[in-house]
Amino acid sequence: MGVQGFQDYIEKHCPSAVVPVELQKLARGSLVGGGRQRPPQTPLRLLIDADNCLHRLYGGFYTDWVSGGQWNHMLGYLAALAKACFNGNIELFVFFNGALEKARLHEWVKRQGNERQTAQQIVSHVQNKGTPPPKVWFLPPVCMAHCIRLALIRFHIKVAQSIEDHHQEVIAFCREKGFHGLVAYDSDYALCNIPYYFSAHALKLSRNGKSLTTSQYLMHEVAKQLDLNPNRFPIFAALLGNHILPDEDLASFHWSLLGPEHPLASLKVRAHQLVLPPCDVVIKAVADYVRNIQDTTDLDAIAKDVFQHSQSRTDDKVTRFKRAVAYYSATNKPMPFHPPHYLAARPNQFGMPGIVPPYVTSQMLNIPQTSLQAKPVAQQMSSQGGAQGQGPYPYSLSEPAITLETGGKSLSEQNNYSNIPHEGKHTPLYERSSPINPAQSGSPNHVDSTYFPASSTSSSSDNDEGNGGAVNHVSGNKIGWEKPGTQSEGQTRGELGDQTKAEGSSSASSGSQAADVKGNQTSNPQIPCLLSMPTRNHMDITTPPLPPVAPEVLRVAEHRHKKGLMYPYIFHVLTKGEIKIAVSIEDEANKDLPPAALLYRPVRQYVYGVLFSLAESRKKTERLAFRKNRLPPEFSPVIIKEWAAYKGKSPQTPELVEALAFREWTCPNLKKLWLGKAVEDKNRRMRAFLACMRSDTPAMLNPTNVPTHLMVLCCVLRYMVQWPGVRILRRQELDAFLAQALSPKLYEPDQLQELKIENLDPRGIQLSALFMSGVDMALFANDACGQPIPWEHCCPWMYFDGKLFQTKLIKASREKVPLIDLCDGQAEQAAKVEKMRQSILEGLNFSRQNHPLPFPPPPAMPFYPASMYPRHFGPVPPPQGRGRGFAGVQPIPSQGGKLEIAGTVVGHWAGSRRGRGGRGPFPLQVVSVGGPARG
């Protein structure tokens, strides 16, 4: 688990560091230990990391999340939360994870594997018992993060999204904007210099909406119990194992810390399986090791001692160790804190004007550090000025901050905060490449990317945070594929050898390391080679460069992405050319329902074509070739990488998906779709969205049949009906979706909470997950096409509730009630359901194949009438299996026929043999071109 287990360690082993707080009291100025009551002057400004707080913002672990989400219940909870914060003088700012984070891809792969197992447990539980699963199996409903983001915007709570590295951007944003505290639940935040760190998992709103409580983590108490100076936290975090240097690469080091006499030493290796020590044992052992390091600035000596038993890739591990220390040192720098009136600075016991958190007494400040000389250093720091002497911890630090370049600096310079850059000296990641200021260096996606080898040299990703993982994105002036030899020597990846070189040099490196064993480590720990082997859990693939995108489009995309106004996939596709698709509740043993990632892949393919303006660019190229009397060129495909986990597909490798253009019409370029203000541009946006959802029919644009707030619902249902295999939606299931969307109970969450369902329908749970996955893709397509549907009408609480859908489905499927009873006896509601069903099924042919297709068919070829083919004698029948929509197979007639032109027979063709059973011959097919009516 590595550093990610440190947060749980604080909860379990440091109870004195976890203190319950009431945020309204903090905002009013009532602090335990301070005893001050002051009238409020400024609100309590809290930054919330939504990535750790989604289940709390959703409303908690109540049992109805399994049915697809109760979005009106979530809306009511967020409304009460916004009201409580407004009345309590608390200002919230919610920061969503909008970064691709290729550097943490191996962590995502592990998490997807665990969630995939949880999904199967949920399905099995519902099938066997028919009751909601326990809350420990909570799996976020599909599209939950985007629903929460839209709801917060509705209640005027400010939101933002990260771009490159979520943790660093949250910390930088908290520093730059002067927030009073951070609400999160992540070890990376616990190990950085946040003065007020609150628990996101303990955030609770009382039933009456007047009390908002949580827990505060006192990190000085954690440091006291670990007997570790916080200045050593960067090395501590690097040696625990993290996304840069995974704990698998530190396994031999962790076991060597325990020694052969430890009771757990016999568990080092099981049969061909890598076994890691328990997380709490590792944390204590690493803390003891880091405490005894003599010189924390000599990283080479530390790395030499840590990896003395490494048998392969030692140089790679040393490099990653230094990068990990640099990463956590950057987040651990003391932040320029802006205290509110009730958190005013006051001298502590060391004479240092520091910020004393609530619940801090003089006894809490006594940290037993043998090498800690507090008073002289504190006096020296306070003599240099209060601005530089103030720090977020209530004690002074005698040890120097961990830096990679400490040569030539005196001890006094290393011991104080004078070497920390001011706010103007560095720009946080969140403020880089501002979309509103094009005079800066431009968007980070136009930086030339280096080629990365397809194989990873360790279990962590080769794409670190410095490059953002843009493996396949090359700027427009580069042509062709880059070669491995084009790497620059100054970059980190240039220092990493490939897998063959690392393994080839492992014997030589291990031989030289044996002579350098120092310190208190045993020289022969008997650690098998298995602990030093590379543990790659994902394999990246290099793809061709992406087409260039207009700079103004990228600026708009970056601006909307940062402000949380756009679906995050769009920025990922435009800049990185890849996306990550989360796991949903799917029964992998069910052959009737396809995986959501496969079902909606054609939608994404069309959206990719819209984002890269494939139709217009190819049309221009063909026109240019026609003018020059040349053959049309062969277009290189635009390939997008999709990371997903579903039945038969592990998340360890991406799938290469080609972008597609519409065949029926030429979609305008992305600049026109996003920035065009003419009425025609608005119509094109809507047509592009409907074409992506395979719903480009006149009935969808008729508001009397399909209201605007139900258009997303109808488009998703029409798309599900068109699946060319086993029918996904049956008639009664389609009616259940429509009836619950029109039911007045949809807007009564309190009544729905009292509603009891005796036996959950397993198929209904999977249908709900598939439907919400379609809503997720519809939001993606809507934002990519310029938002033809206003975001207020896209929100799921306008048309779906999972619990209400379960009740309607049980009535329709099990009880076989008629439509009028499904609509609670409301004839007007039943008539609306009929109209919507007709609009959804307009123009669809329900002839189907006998067996489901393993993959969705290619986009349908248009079938035009004979009058539109002047150079041919008649229309070309569509190929087998590629009929329009999900019309099924349309075989070529086998009974023979004749061809007539202007009423004159000019040709015959013979048919195939007669069918078995003695049936007579079929009449000939007559194809007429022209005729008396046409002269």
N, C-alpha and C positions, 0 to 999 in steps of 0.2 A: 504493500500500500504506500510505503514511502512517506513523503511529506504530507500526503493527503490524510494520513491517519492522525496527524498532530491535533487537528480540531477535536476529534473524538477523544483523544487523550486528555485534553483540557477538561472536557465535560466529565470524564470518569475519574480522573486521578487528581484534579486540582479543584475540588469543590469550593474552596475559599476564593478562587479567582472568578467564579460565576455568581454574579450578584443580581437578583431581580430588581428591576426599576420600572417606574411608571413614567412614561414620556411626558404626560401632561404636567406632572410635578416638576420635571426638569425644565419644561418650557416656562412654568410660572416662577422659577427661580428657587424652588424649595429643594435644597440639596442635603442629603444625609452627611453629617460631619461638618458642613459649612454653617448651617444655622442662619442663612440670610434669606430674607423675604423682600424682594424688590419688584416693583411694577415692571411689567414686560416692556421692552423697548424694541427689540428685534425678535423675529420668530426663531424657533429652534429649527435649523436647517439640517435635514438628514438625507444622506445619499443611500439609496437602496440598490443593491445588486440583484436584479430580477432573476438572474440565473440560479441563485440560491434560495429565492423567496417565491417561486412561482406557485407552489402548493399553498402557501399562506395567503397570497393575493387572490388565489382561486376561491378561498373560503375555508380551507382546511381539508383534512382527510375524511370528509363525510362520504357515505357509502355509494353515492350515486354517480361517481366519476366513471364507473365502468361502462355505463350505457352510452357513452359518447359525449358527456358533458352537460351540466345544467347551467346554461349560460346566463339566464335571467337571475338565477340565484347568485352567481358570481357578480353580476351587475349590481344587485342589491347590496352585496357585501362591500364592494368597492365604493358604492355611493355612501354607505355608512362610514367607511374608513375616511373618505374625503371630508365628510361633514365633521367627524371627530377631530381630524387634524386642523380643520379650519377653526373650529371652536376652541381648540386647545393651543392655538398659536404655534402650530407645527407646520413647517413647509417641507414637503416630500419631493424628491427628485429620483426617478426610477431609471436605472441604467441597464439596458438590455444587451445581451451578448449577440452582436451582429457580426462577429469576426469568424473567419473560416478556421484559423488557428491550426495550420498544418503542423506546427511544432508540437501540438498536443494531440495529434491524430491517434497515436497509440493508446492514449487514455480513452479517447472516444471509442476506439475499436473494442476495448475491454468493456466499456460501459454498455455498448450496444449488444454485446454478447450476453451480458447479465440481464439486460432488459428483455432480450429475446426469450431467455429462459423464464423470466417472470411472466411474460405474455402467455406462454404455454401453460404455466401453473394457473393463471387466471382462467383461461379457457377450460382447463380440466376441472377446476373447482366449480365453475358455473354449470358445466355439463353434468357433474355428479351430484351436486347439492342444490343447484338452482338458486343460490343466495349470493349476495354481493361478496366479493373477496375481502379478506382482512386488509386493514389500512397499511400494513407493512409491505404489501404488494402494490402499493400505489404506483401506477404508471400514468404519467400525464396524458390526458386526452389529446388527440391530434389537434394541432392548431391552437393549443392553449396559450402559448406565449404571445401569439399575434392577437388573439381575442383580448387578452389582458392589456396589451399595448393600446388597442383601439378603445377599450373602455376607459383607460386612464386619460387618453386624449379627450374623450367625451367629458370627463369630469375636471378638465383643465389642470390635471397634474402633469408636470413637465416630464418628458421622457427623452432619452437619447440612446444611441446604439454605438457599440464599439466597431472598429474597422480592422485592426491588425491583431493586437494582443489585448484581450479583454481585461485581464487583471491589471496590467500596467496602465491602461487607459482609465480604469476606474480610480486607481490610486492617484494618477496625475490629475484627473478631473476633480477629485476631492481636495487636492492640495491647491489647485489653481483657483477654484471657486470659493474657497473658505468655508466648507461645510463643517458643522460642529461634530458630526459623527458619521460612521458608516454602519449600515445594517446589512450584514452578510453572514455567510457560514462557509468559510473556506480557509484552509491553512495558510495560503499565500497572504491573506490579509492579516492573519494572526501574527505572522512573522515580519510584517512590515511596520513602519512607524505611524500607526494610526492612533491618535490620542484617545478617541472614544469609539470603541468597537462593540457593537450590539449584535445580538443573535437574531438571525432571520428566522430560524426554526422555532424560536420561542415567541415570536411576534404574535400577539393575540389581541383581539378586540372584544370587549365585553358585549353581552347580549343587548344591553341598553345603549351601546354605542358611546359610552362616556369615558371608558377607561381603556387606554392602549398601553399594554405592558409588554415587556421583553426582558432579556437578561443582558447584562454588561460584562464583558470579559476584561478583567484587570490583568494586563500582561506583565506588570511588575510582580504580581503574585506568582504568575507562572514562572518567570525568571528566578524568583526566590526559591520556589520548590525544586526547580531543575538545578539550582546553584550555578546558573550560567548567565554571564553578562549579555545583555541584548545586543551589544556590538558584535558578538560572535554568532548571532542568529544566521547571517548569510552562509557561513561555513557549515553551521549546524543543518540548515536546510539543504545545502548541496550534498552533504554526506548522508542524509536520510534517504535520498532518492527522489527524483522529480521528473518533469517532462523533458529536461535536457539530459540529465544523467539518471537513467531509470534505476530502480532498486535492484533489478536483475543483474546489472553490471556491478553492483556493490554487494552482492550476496556473499562473496568470499570474505570481504572486509567485515561485514556484519557478523559472520560466524566466527571470524578470528577474534573479534572483540569479546565474544562470550567465552572463548577458550574451550579446551577439550573437557574440562571438569564440569562444565555447566550441565544442569539436568536435561536441557534440550539438545545437547550436542549429538545425541543419537538420532535426531530427526533431520540431520543435515541433508541427507539424500535418501529418497525412496526410489523404488525401481524406475529408473529412466525418467525421473520427474524432478524438476527444480523446486526445492522447498525453501521458503524464506522464514526467518525467525518471526515470532509475533511482534506486532507493531509496537506495543508498549515496552517490550524488552529492548527492541532496537533503539527506541527514543532515549531510554535511560542510558544505554551503553554508549550511544553516540554523544550524548550530552557530557558524559564523563570524559570521553576522549577529547572532545573539543575544549573542555575546561582546562585540560592539561597541556594544550598546545602552547609552546613557549613563544613563538613568533607567528602571529596570525597574518602577517603581511607576506611571508615567504610561502607562497602557494606551491612553488615547485617542490619544496621540501615536504610539505604536507601531502601533495599528490604522490610523491615518491614513496612515502610511508604507507599511504592508503592502498596503493595498487602494487605493493611489493609482491603479492602472490598472484597477480594477474598473469594469465598464460596466453592471452591474445589481445590484440587491439589496445595495448597499453597507451600508446600515444594518443589514440582516439579518446580514451577515457580521461586522460589528463587534460586534453583540450576541452572536453565537455565539462569537466569539473571546474575549470577556470571560468568557462562561460556561465555555469550555474552560480558561482560565487558572484560574478559581475551582475547577473540578473537580479539576484536577491539583494545585492548591495545597492542597486539603483532604486529598488522599492523600499529599502530600509533607511534611506536618508531622512533625517528629521525634516518634517514638513513645516513651512511657514504657516503656523496655526493662527487663526483669527478667532479669539474667544468671544462669546457673547458677554453681556453685562454680568450674568450670573456665574460665569466661569473666568472671572478676572484673575490675572496672574498675581501671585503673592509669594514671598520668599519661603522656601522650604527649610528643612532642618540643616541643609548644607549652605544656606545663605544664597541659594541660586533662585532667581525669580522664575520658577518653572510653573507649569500648569498642573495643578493638583486635581486629579479626578475626584468625583464624589465617592464616598465610602472609604476614603484613604485616611488613615490615621498615622500618627508618628510611628506606631509599632510596625505598620506595614512597610515603612520605608527602609527598614533595616534589612539589607540584603547581605548575607554572609559571603563575601568574595575575598579570598585570601590576597589576591593581587589588586584589590580595589582600594585606592587611596583617594577618598572622596573629597575631603575638605580642601586640601591644597589645590586640586584641579578645579574644584568648583569656584574657589576664590579667584583663581587665575582666569577662568572663563567669565565670571561676573565682572572682572575688571576690564575685560575687553568690550563690554557693552551689553546692555540688556537684550538688544535685538538678536545678537548672535548667541547669547547665552541661554535664551529660552528654548526649552525642548519639551517634547510631549511627555517624557517620563519624569516622575517626581523625584528623581535622583540624578546625580551627575555620573558621567561615565569616564573612567580614567583611561580605558583602552582606546586605541585609535580605531576609527572606522575602517572597515575592510576596503582596500583599494587595490587595484592592479598595478598602479604606478605610484610607488611610494619612495622611489629612490631620490636622494638629495634633499629630503624634507627632514627637518628637525623633529624631535619628539613632541615638542610643544605644538608644532603645527599640525601634527597628526592627532593630538589629543583634543583639540578644540573643533568648533564648527566653522572656522573661518574659511576652510577649503570647500565648503558646500556652495554651489552656485546659487545666485539669487534667482528670482522668478524670471527676470529678463534675460538671464544667461542661457537658459535652455528652454526648449519648447516641448511640451508634452505631446505624446502621440495623438491625443484627441484634437490638439490645435494645429497639427501639421497639415499643410496643403489645404488651407481653408477654401471652400468652394466659393465663398463670397469675395475672396481676394485673389483674383487670377494673377496678380503680379508676383506671387510667390512661385516657388519652383515647380508648381503643377502637381498633378495627382500622382500618388506613389505608384500607380499602375503603369506608368510610362517609363519606369526604370528598367533598363535592360536586365533580363534575368539570365542567370547562368544555367547551363545544362546540368541536370542532376542525374546520376546513374540510377538505373531502374531498381537496383537492389540497395537496401538500406544496410549500413555497416553496423547498426546496433538495433536494439529494440525500440529506441526512440527515433522519431522521424528525422530524415536528413534535412527537412525544410524547417529551419529555425525561425525565431521570431524576427530576425533582422530582415529577412526577405519576404516574409509573409507567405511563403509557400507557393510562390508563383512559378510553378515548374514549367508550365506550358505557355506562359504569357510572354511574348516577345514584342517589342515595339514595332511599329509599322515599317520602319526603315530596314528591318532585318528580313532577309528572305531565306527560306529553307530552314533546315534543322541545325541547331548548334551542336558542336562536337565536344566531347569531354575535354579536349585539349584547350578549349577557349576559356577555361576558368582562370580567374585572376588569382595571383599568388596572395594578395592581401586579404582575400575573403576567407572566412572560416572554413568553408568546405574545401578550399584548396589545400588546407592542411591535413584533411582527412584522407587517408588512403582507402582504396577500394577493398572489397572483401577479400579478394585473392591475395593482395599484398599484405593485408593484416594477418591472414592466416599463415601465409608463407613466412612471415617474420616472427611468428609467435614463439617458435622454439628458440630463436636467437635472443629475443627479448626476455623470455623467461630465464634463460641461462644467465644473462647479465643481471637480472633482478635478484637472483639468488645470492649474489655477492654483496648486495646492497641492503640486506636486512638490518634494520636498526630499531632502536627503541624497545618498548616492552612487548612487541609482537613476537609470537613464537615463530621460529624459523621453519618448522615443518608442521603445518597445521593439518596435513592430510586432507586437503580439500580436493575433491575430484575435478577433473577437467570440465565437467558439466556446468559448474558454476561460472566458468569463464567463457563459455561458448556464447556466440551472439544469439539473442532471442528476438528474432524479427517476427512481429505479429502483424505486419502489413507490408505490402509491396506496391510501390508507386510505379506509374507508367508515364513515360514522356509522350506527349501528344504534339501535333503540329502547332505552329503559332496561330494565335487568334487573329481575325481580321482587325484592322485599325478601327477605332471608334472616335467620333468627333470629340474634340476637347470640351466643347460646351456641353455636350451630352454627359460626359464624365463628371464635369463640375456639378451639373444638376443632380446626377445620381449620387455623388458623394455628399452633397448638401442634404438631400432627402434622406439618405441612409443615416447620416449622423443625427439628424433631428428625429429619427424614428418615424418618418412619414412614408416609408417605402419598404416593401418586402425585402428582407436581406438577401435572398437568392439573387436578386437582380445585380447588385454590386459584385457579388461573388462571380457570377457568370461573366460580366463585362471585364473584370480585372484579373480573375484567376482562371476562369474557364472550368470550374468544378464546384460541386455542391455536396452537402451531406444530408441524407434523408434519414430521419429518425425512425425507430421501430414503433409499430402500432400493434394493437391487439389483433392477432391473426391466428387462426387454427391451421397449423401446418399440415395436419392430417386431412383437412377438408379439401377435396378436389373440385368442389363446385364453385368456390369463390377464389379469384386470383389474388395474388399479393398486390397491395396498394401501389408499391413502387412500379410494378409492371402495368397495372391497369391505367395509370395516369402518365405513363411515359410518353405517349404520343402528344399529350397536352404540353409537356415540357419541351418536346422536340419543336413544336410549332412556336412556342415562346422563345426558344433559342433563335429560331429563324427571324422572329420579329426583332429581337434585341440586336442582332448583327445585320439587319436590313438585307437579308439574303435575296429576296425577290427583286428588289429594285436594283441592287448592285449587279446581279446576274443579267437582268434585262438590259441594263446599260451596256454591259460587255457584249451581249448578243447583237444589239443594235450597231455597235461600233464595228463588230466583225462583219455584219451584213453590208454596211456602207463600204467597207474595204474589200468586199467580195472574198471574204475568208470564211473558213469553216468555224463554227462556234467552238470556243476553247473548252477544254475539260476543266470543270471547276473542282478545285480541291475541297474536300469536305471540311466543315467546321465541327470539330469533335469536342464534346464536353464530358468531363469525368464526373460520374455519379457514384458516390460512396453510399452504400445501402446494405442492409442485412434483411433477408427474408428467406422463405423456404428454398433450399438448394443454393443459396448465395450467402457467403460469409462476407463480413465487412472488411476483410483484410486486403482485398484488391478492388479497385474501382472498375466500373463498367464504362466503356466508351460509347457514347450516345451521339448520333449525328443530328445536327440541326436541320430542320426541314422548312421549306417555304410553301406557302399556299399555292395550289395549282389553279384554283378557280379564279383568282384575281391577284393583281400585283399590290401587295401591301406597301404603303409608303415607308420611307426610311424613319428611323427612330427619332430623328430631330423634328420631323413634321408631326409625328404622333404625340410627342411630349410638349412641344413648344408651339404648335400651330393653333391659331385662335379663330380660324374661319369655321363656319357652320359645317362645311364639307369635311374639315379635319375632325370635328366631333363625331360625324357619322362614320368616318373611317376608323376611329378608335373603337366604336361600338362593334363595327363589323369585324375588326381584327380580334376582339375579345370573343365574339360569338364563333368565329371560325376556329379559334384555338380550342374552344369547348365543343366543337362539332355541333353547334346549335344555330347555325346561320340560316334561320327560317323566318318567314314573315310573321308567324304566330308569336314568336318570342318578342317581337317588337310591338305587339298589340297590348297596351296597358290594361284593356278591359279583361283580357284573358290572363295575362301575366303581369301583375303589379311590379313596380320597380324594385321594391324591397324583397320580392320573391324571385327575382330573375336568377340570382346565383343558385338558389334551390333548384329551379327548373332546369337550368343548364347542367348542373351536376347530375341530376336524375336522368336527363336525356342522354348524357354521356354514358352513364352506367348501363342504361338500357341497350345501347349500341354495341356492347361488348360482343365480339364475334364468336363466342364459344357457348358454353352452357349458360343459359339465361341467368343473369345475376339477380335482377328484380322481377318478382312475380307480380301479378296484377294486384293482389291484396296488399303486398308490401309497398308497392307504389302508392296505393290509396292511403296506407298508414302514414307515409311520409307527408303526403299532401294534407291529410286531415289534421295531423298535429300542428302543421304550420299555420292552419287557419283557425285552430281552436282558441277561444278566449282564455283557456287555462294556461296557455303559453306565457301569458304576462301575469300570472298569479303564482309566483314561486312559493309563497307560504302554503297555498293549497297543495301544490305538488309535493312539498316536504311531508305533508300528512298522508299522502297517497301511498298505499302499501301494495307491493307486487309480491304475490305468493311464490311464483316460480319464474325466474328470469329465463328469457329465450336466448340460448347461445347463438343461434343464427342472427337474431336481432342485434346482439352486441357486436358481432362482426360486421353486419351491415352498417351499423352506426359508425364504426371505425372507418369503413370504406367511404362512407358519405362524408365524414369530416376530413378525410384525406383529400376528397374531391373539392371540398370548400377551401382547403389549404392551397390546392393548385389553382383554384379559381381566383383567390386573392393574388397569387403570384402572377397569373395572366392579366388580371385587371390592372395591376400596377405597371406591368411591363407594357401594356397597350395605352398608357396615359390616363388611367383611371376613368374610363367612360361611365362606370357606375360609381356614384359618390360613395365614399367609405362608410357613411352612415347607413347605407342600404346594403352593405356587404356583411355586416356583423351577424354572427350566427344567432344571437339572441332575438333577431327579428323573425326567424323561421325554424328554429330547431331547439328541442329539449330532449335529451336522451331518455329521461324517465317517462315523459309523456309519450314518446315514440314507442317505448316498450308496452305501455298500456294499450295504445292503438293497435300495435302489431299482434298482441295476444288476442284482442277481440277479433281482428280480421283473419288471423291464421288458425287459431285454435277454436274459437267460438263460431267462426264463419258468419259473422253478423253482416247484414247488408250495409250499403254505404250510408244510408240515412241514419242508422243506429251508430255507425262509426263517427258520424258528425253530431252525435248527441241529439238527434231528432231535429236538427236545424236544416230545413229544406234549402234555404239560401246558401248555406255553407256547402251542402252537397252539390248544388249546382256549380259553385265555384270550383270545387274539386273536379267535376266533370270537364269544365272548360280548361283547367290547367292540364289535366291528363291528356286531352285532345291536342293541346299545344305541344306537349312533350312528345307525343307519339306521331306528330304530323310528318308524313312522307316516309315513314319507316316501314320496312318490309320484315315480317317476322319469320320468314323461312330460314331455317338454321341448318348447320352441319350436324352430323351425327356425333362428332367428337369435338371436344373443345380444343382450341388452338393453344399450343404451348406459349406462344408470344402473340401480341397483337399484330394484325396485318399491317402492311404499309398503307399510307394514305390512299384513299379511293381515287381512281381515275374518273374524271367527269365523263358522262355518257350523253353526248350531244345528239340532236336529231340529224336526219340525213341532209337537211337543207344547209347545215353549217359545214358540210364537207364538200366543197366545190371540186376538189381534185380527186375525189374517190366516188365510187359507185354507190356507196351506202355507208352506214355507220359501222364502226368497228366494235364488235361486242366486247365487253370487259373481260379480262382474263379470269380464269377460275379462281374463286376464293378472294377476289378483290372487287367485289361488288360495292355499290354505294352504301355507305353507312355500315349496318350489320345485316345487309340484305341476304347474306349467305351466298351459296354457290349458284351461279347462273351459267349452266353448261351451254356449249355451242350446239345448236340444233343438229340432230343426227338424222332427220328425215329427208334431207335433200331439199332442193329449191331451184328457183330460176330467177334471173335478173331481167328486169324490164326498164327500158329507157324510153320515155315519151310514149308509153303504151306499146312498145315493140319489144318482144323477147329477144335478147341478144346473147343469152347464155344460160346453161343449165349446170347443176352440180349434183353428184350422186350422194346419197346418204349412206349411213352405216347399215349393218345388217339389222334385221328385225329382232326385237327382244324375244325372249323365251316365252313359252306359254301359248304359242299359236296366235298371237295378236296380229291383227291386220296391219297393213301399211298406214303410216300417218300421211296426212295431206302435205303437199309440197309447200314450202315457205316461199312467198313471193316478195321480193324486194324491188320497189319501184322508185325510180329517180326521175323527176320531172313529171310528165303526164299532160293530159288535155287541159287541166286547170292552169298549168304553167305555160301553155302554148307550145 
